[in-house]
Amino acid sequence: MLGRSLYNRLTLRYYSQKTGGANNVKVFDRHVKWLQKERAAHNPNSKFAEYLRDEINRRTIDRLAFLKTDFTNVLDFGAHAGNFEKLLCDPSRDTQNSQWKADRELIKSKIGKIVMVESSKSLLYKDLTSAFNNELNIDRIVADEENFDVPELSEPNQYDLIISNLSMHWINDLPEVYKKLHNCLKPDACFIGSMFGGDTLFELRTSLQLAEIERYGGLSPRISPFVESSDVGNLMQKAGFQMLTVDAEELIVDYPNVMALMEDLQLMGENNSVLMTPPPLTKDLLMAVEPIYREMHGDKKTGHLPATFRFVYMIGWKQGKYLAKPAQRGSANVSLKDALDGKTITTTTTLTEDEEPTTTKK
């Protein structure tokens, strides 16, 4: 399937936003999300739909390589089947990229123990027989990511590092979860995570909306709402995290048709789980979506349908005696606006299957 390649066309764009307010609204059905993950874990084809999680975990490993501290005790919060752990022990890319090899071996050598937490038992234990289980000291804990009623999540000052990739966008009470994760960290320890955000899958969202209006004269919530990067920074700061870094990234993946995209979302366990359950997708509606998507967003030359996945990356530290304290507000003697000369720097990276990444700034 074209959509499972990822490297056919992958475009990344980095940008940052100001902090803003957050909205505490319960919108997701956690039981439905658990069922979706369970079904995906039991589908043998789900192994072909791990490209997004693998790609984001590679970027997490790249970022962790800059940290000088050891990671004696690590929490992988919302670990899925262990994409992070699997990549740490995967030498398949070592010959292509010597820096990648050095980074993953460095991080692997610094880790003492990893606690993997995941709500879906089938997903958590899906790759129990894989080789990485013999190379890392791993504990698996089945627990809902919204409930911190197990010792591994409730006792304070446990972890030197907490990572969480592509899981927290399904949590209803993000402010409370950030506070509890902050409580689990040791002083001077780091939290690093990512989640779907912004206008993820805006092409599919707009196409479904127009198709529903055309067929039924109304709209249904078929694509889940996503957090903005400005909200993430605000929530983390209120939870007590210091030295925040929040940025966002776009990955555009080509699919041959709408059904291929929706099938991959189902295999990822990333299909919709809002409490307000929309009417089922009928054959009539799906027939209307395809030409609308193709006309509005399709690549006229190749016939491919692009799907945009937007990610919010976050890094925050728990205050300790070694963590640098920010300077007082207003103490700077250089204007950031003057330093940037009024320009916004955008980094665009294009990856293809057989070539090295090329990066441009403008």
C-alpha positions, -999 to 999 in steps of 0.1 A, spaced: 0 0 0 13 34 -10 3 50 23 24 26 43 57 36 26 59 70 43 90 79 23 72 82 -10 67 118 -1 72 132 34 74 169 41 81 184 75 76 220 85 86 234 119 69 263 136 62 276 171 32 294 187 25 315 217 10 299 248 -27 302 253 -57 290 273 -68 253 275 -103 239 276 -112 210 300 -139 191 282 -145 154 282 -149 145 246 -133 110 242 -148 76 251 -118 58 267 -135 24 265 -141 28 228 -104 38 223 -94 7 243 -115 -15 220 -100 1 189 -65 -6 202 -73 -42 210 -88 -48 176 -57 -32 159 -34 -53 180 -51 -86 169 -49 -76 132 -18 -91 116 -17 -62 91 -13 -36 118 25 -41 115 23 -23 82 8 8 98 35 16 123 53 42 101 41 73 119 49 60 154 83 48 142 91 81 125 82 102 156 101 79 179 132 83 157 129 120 162 126 114 200 158 94 200 175 122 180 165 147 206 174 125 236 209 123 222 215 159 232 207 152 269 238 147 291 220 129 320 217 92 326 182 76 324 184 50 352 146 47 354 125 55 324 87 57 319 72 51 285 37 65 290 13 52 263 39 29 249 18 11 224 37 -21 213 71 -6 222 81 14 191 106 34 211 122 3 226 122 -15 193 140 13 175 167 16 202 176 -20 195 172 -19 157 205 -19 138 189 -19 103 197 18 96 232 19 112 250 14 79 230 42 62 235 67 90 265 65 114 251 94 136 219 74 141 239 44 152 259 65 176 227 82 190 207 51 196 237 32 212 244 61 235 208 63 247 205 26 250 237 25 272 223 51 295 190 34 302 188 12 333 151 2 333 121 11 312 85 9 325 60 6 296 25 17 304 -4 11 280 -41 7 284 -44 -21 258 -29 -54 271 -29 -70 236 -11 -40 222 14 -38 251 23 -75 248 21 -77 210 59 -78 205 68 -97 237 89 -122 217 108 -95 197 146 -92 202 145 -59 220 130 -75 250 163 -94 256 184 -62 252 165 -39 275 153 -42 311 115 -38 306 85 -39 329 50 -38 313 21 -22 332 -15 -24 319 -32 8 331 -54 35 316 -34 66 309 -60 87 326 -59 67 359 -28 69 381 -39 43 406 -9 20 402 24 25 422 44 30 389 23 61 382 13 74 417 45 74 437 65 107 434 101 112 423 105 79 405 118 86 370 148 102 354 130 105 321 94 102 309 86 98 272 51 98 256 46 95 219 13 98 200 -9 87 230 -18 118 250 -41 133 223 -68 108 234 -67 120 271 -97 140 283 -81 157 313 -47 168 300 -40 193 328 -44 166 355 -22 141 336 5 167 332 5 174 369 7 137 377 35 131 353 54 160 368 49 144 402 64 111 390 96 128 377 127 132 399 140 167 404 161 179 375 145 152 353 130 156 318 96 149 302 96 146 264 65 138 243 45 143 212 9 141 202 -13 148 171 -23 184 171 -37 213 151 -54 206 118 -43 169 116 -61 153 87 -78 185 76 -81 171 41 -102 142 53 -121 164 76 -132 189 50 -140 162 25 -162 143 49 -180 175 59 -188 185 23 -198 149 15 -222 148 44 -237 182 35 -242 170 -1 -258 137 9 -276 144 42 -277 181 46 -258 181 80 -225 175 98 -212 148 122 -180 148 143 -161 122 123 -125 135 130 -115 140 166 -105 174 179 -68 181 185 -49 203 208 -29 234 197 7 238 205 0 271 223 -23 252 247 3 226 254 29 251 266 3 267 289 -8 235 304 27 222 310 37 255 327 7 253 350 16 217 359 50 229 371 73 221 342 102 245 336 125 253 307 97 244 282 103 237 245 72 233 224 73 231 186 52 215 159 58 196 127 39 184 97 42 151 79 24 147 46 19 111 35 5 101 1 -23 75 -2 -37 60 -33 -73 66 -22 -94 75 8 -101 39 18 -64 32 21 -60 62 45 -90 51 66 -78 15 67 -44 26 80 -60 48 107 -80 18 118 -49 -4 119 -31 22 140 -60 23 164 -63 60 156 -99 61 144 -125 84 160 -136 78 196 -155 109 205 -184 105 230 -209 119 205 -209 89 182 -215 99 146 -238 79 123 -219 50 105 -201 57 73 -223 44 46 -213 33 12 -231 62 -3 -212 87 18 -178 70 11 -186 72 -27 -191 110 -23 -159 115 -2 -135 102 -28 -141 127 -57 -144 156 -33 -110 147 -16 -94 142 -50 -107 174 -65 -98 196 -34 -65 181 -22 -54 155 -47 -21 157 -67 -32 162 -103 1 148 -117 4 116 -96 -32 110 -86 -21 106 -50 -41 119 -20 -20 137 6 -29 134 43 -14 159 66 -4 147 101 5 176 125 25 168 156 31 189 187 65 181 204 71 191 240 100 190 264 98 201 300 119 198 331 111 194 368 127 220 390 158 209 410 189 223 424 208 218 391 182 231 367 190 266 354 165 292 364 151 316 337 162 352 338 138 378 352 113 391 328 125 423 312 161 418 320 172 411 284 192 437 266 187 424 230 153 424 212 143 390 197 125 409 170 158 428 161 178 396 163 155 379 137 153 410 117 115 407 116 116 374 98 102 340 107 125 311 101 108 280 87 127 247 83 114 224 56 128 189 53 119 166 24 126 129 27 124 104 -2 128 66 -1 162 64 -17 178 97 -8 192 115 22 171 142 37 175 177 23 168 207 45 161 243 36 154 274 56 136 305 46 
